[in-house]
Amino acid sequence: MNNRLKTLAKGITDVSPLMIPVVPFGIIYGVIGMELGLSAYMTFGMSVIIFGGASQIALLQLFSGGASSFVTIISVGAVNSRHLLYGAVFSEYLSHLKITWKIILSYVLIDQAFAVSNTYFKKNKENEYKHYHLLGAGFTCWIIWQISTILGIVLGSVVPEELGLSFTISLTFLALLISDFRKFKNIIVMLVSGLVATIGYTTIPFHAYIIVAALSALMVATLLTSIDLKKK
Amino acid sequence: MIFLLKEDIVSDKVKKILSFVPAAIFPAIIFPPIFLNNEGSLDLENNPKILAAIFAIIIGYFSKNIIATILAGLISYWFLIFFYF
């Protein structure tokens, strides 16, 4: 087996265990999409175009609440802004690649792919074909995400509305924050964001409550970080 | 997007602040549907979503498992709406 295929295969096997929680997440997304009255094509199309679970579910919530496209796009961009960080970290390893490679790899660079390829890149800096690792990991995530979205769409068309599955939106995001529950500063940031959003839900125009809340909370985060840096 | 940039121009402080992004954005999505009713006013009494969310937080804190947290919240919510509310 040549080095490219070997690296590609390594990416696939490295990321596979991380796909277990992705499947129910994709199913939840598909079910909520159908529950909120989107068409199957729209629900599936979002998985292909955006390809980011949390931001897709955020989009569903804003869409069903009647937010404008502008506010929705900004909010979805904000939810995905952590990818700026992923891109910045990987620029160290991949900045020599052609633009087509960069576009393809940026498209598939999601949380799980970042996690495994970052570890691989650190250990295999000399491998000329190391970007194949990210390609393998990323496309594995992509295929699993699309399949589980379809499963959710099928399931969502038969699940009764009384189950109140839209509550799953809140629960999903809450679950994504569990690693922050033990950090005091993060809890403060969370409370600021949640309180501003709850108070501003009806008072802030254009449903921009997510943006206003996120900016307020980030200001507090910056403040907390500055205090921390001064101490050192 | 930063794939287009050549150098690592993001400072450690910016990285640190970016690590707060989930904590800054997700609660803005989590809180309103839990604490507000359909009319958009505060709903703190007899609200099964608050209790279910607290239960999910407790499970999440100890299990550190995303799917277990979602299921704990959902199952306790169903239990509450079908038996108590």
Contacts between the chains, C-beta under 8 A, distances in Angstrom:
chain1	res1	chain2	res2	distance
A	21	B	66	5.4
A	21	B	67	5.4
A	24	B	67	5.5
A	24	B	70	7.6
A	25	B	66	7.8
A	28	B	70	7.3
A	54	B	26	7.6
A	58	B	29	5.5
A	61	B	29	6.1
A	61	B	33	7.4
A	78	B	21	7.6
A	78	B	25	5.6
A	79	B	25	5.5
A	79	B	26	8.0
A	81	B	18	7.1
A	81	B	21	5.5
A	82	B	18	6.4
A	82	B	21	5.2
A	82	B	22	6.9
A	83	B	1	7.3
A	84	B	1	6.3
A	84	B	2	5.5
A	84	B	10	7.7
A	84	B	18	6.7
A	85	B	10	7.2
A	85	B	15	6.2
A	85	B	18	4.7
A	85	B	19	7.6
A	87	B	1	5.8
A	87	B	2	3.3
A	87	B	3	4.9
A	87	B	5	7.8
A	88	B	2	4.6
A	88	B	5	7.6
A	88	B	8	6.2
A	88	B	9	7.6
A	88	B	10	4.3
A	88	B	15	7.5
A	89	B	8	8.0
A	90	B	3	7.1
A	91	B	2	5.9
A	91	B	3	6.5
A	91	B	5	5.8
A	91	B	6	7.2
A	91	B	7	7.2
A	91	B	8	5.8
A	92	B	8	5.6
A	94	B	3	6.9
A	95	B	5	7.7
A	95	B	6	5.4
A	95	B	7	7.7
A	102	B	3	4.4
A	102	B	4	6.9
A	103	B	3	7.8
A	105	B	3	7.0
A	106	B	1	7.1
A	106	B	3	4.7
A	163	B	78	6.8
A	164	B	77	6.8
A	164	B	78	7.9
A	164	B	81	6.7
A	166	B	33	7.1
A	167	B	33	7.1
A	167	B	34	8.0
A	167	B	49	6.0
A	167	B	52	7.4
A	167	B	73	7.6
A	167	B	74	7.1
A	167	B	77	5.8
A	168	B	70	6.7
A	168	B	74	6.3
A	169	B	29	6.9
A	169	B	33	6.6
A	170	B	29	7.3
A	170	B	30	4.7
A	170	B	31	7.9
A	170	B	33	5.3
A	170	B	34	5.4
A	170	B	49	7.3
A	170	B	53	6.7
A	170	B	73	8.0
A	171	B	52	7.8
A	171	B	53	7.3
A	171	B	56	5.8
A	171	B	69	7.2
A	171	B	70	4.8
A	171	B	73	4.1
A	171	B	74	6.1
A	172	B	70	5.9
A	173	B	26	4.2
A	173	B	27	7.8
A	173	B	29	5.1
A	173	B	30	4.9
A	174	B	26	7.5
A	174	B	30	5.4
A	174	B	53	6.4
A	174	B	56	5.8
A	174	B	57	6.8
A	174	B	60	7.0
A	174	B	69	6.8
A	174	B	73	7.0
A	175	B	56	7.1
A	175	B	60	6.0
A	175	B	66	4.4
A	175	B	67	7.5
A	175	B	69	3.9
A	175	B	70	4.9
A	175	B	73	7.8
A	176	B	22	6.5
A	176	B	26	6.2
A	176	B	66	6.7
A	177	B	22	6.2
A	177	B	23	6.5
A	177	B	26	5.5
A	177	B	27	7.7
A	178	B	60	3.9
A	178	B	61	6.9
A	178	B	64	5.8
A	178	B	65	7.8
A	178	B	66	6.7
A	178	B	69	5.8
A	179	B	64	7.1
A	180	B	22	6.9
A	180	B	23	5.1
A	181	B	57	7.0
A	181	B	60	6.6
A	181	B	61	5.1
A	182	B	61	7.6
A	185	B	20	7.8
A	186	B	20	6.7
A	186	B	23	4.4
A	189	B	20	5.4
A	189	B	23	4.4
A	189	B	24	5.5
A	190	B	23	5.0
A	190	B	24	7.9
A	190	B	26	7.6
A	190	B	27	4.5
A	191	B	27	7.3
A	192	B	24	7.9
A	193	B	23	7.1
A	193	B	24	5.2
A	193	B	25	6.8
A	193	B	26	7.6
A	193	B	27	4.1
A	193	B	28	4.9
A	193	B	31	7.8
A	194	B	27	3.6
A	194	B	28	6.7
A	194	B	30	6.4
A	194	B	31	3.7
A	195	B	31	7.4
A	196	B	28	7.2
A	197	B	27	6.8
A	197	B	28	3.7
A	197	B	29	7.7
A	197	B	31	5.2
A	197	B	32	5.5
A	198	B	31	4.6
A	198	B	32	5.4
A	198	B	35	5.2
A	198	B	36	6.6
A	198	B	42	7.6
A	201	B	32	4.5
A	201	B	36	5.9
A	201	B	40	6.1
A	202	B	36	7.8
A	202	B	40	4.2
A	202	B	41	7.9
A	209	B	28	6.5
A	209	B	32	7.0
A	210	B	25	6.8
A	210	B	28	4.5
A	210	B	29	6.4
A	213	B	24	7.8
A	213	B	25	7.8
A	213	B	27	7.4
A	213	B	28	3.7
A	214	B	21	7.8
A	214	B	24	4.9
A	214	B	25	4.5
A	214	B	28	5.7
A	217	B	20	7.5
A	217	B	23	7.1
A	217	B	24	3.6
A	217	B	25	7.6
A	217	B	27	7.5
A	217	B	28	7.6
A	218	B	17	6.8
A	218	B	20	6.5
A	218	B	21	7.3
A	218	B	24	4.7
A	221	B	17	5.7
A	221	B	20	3.7
A	221	B	23	7.4
A	221	B	24	6.0
A	222	B	17	5.5
A	225	B	13	6.5
A	225	B	16	5.2
A	225	B	17	5.7
A	225	B	20	7.8
A	229	B	13	6.8
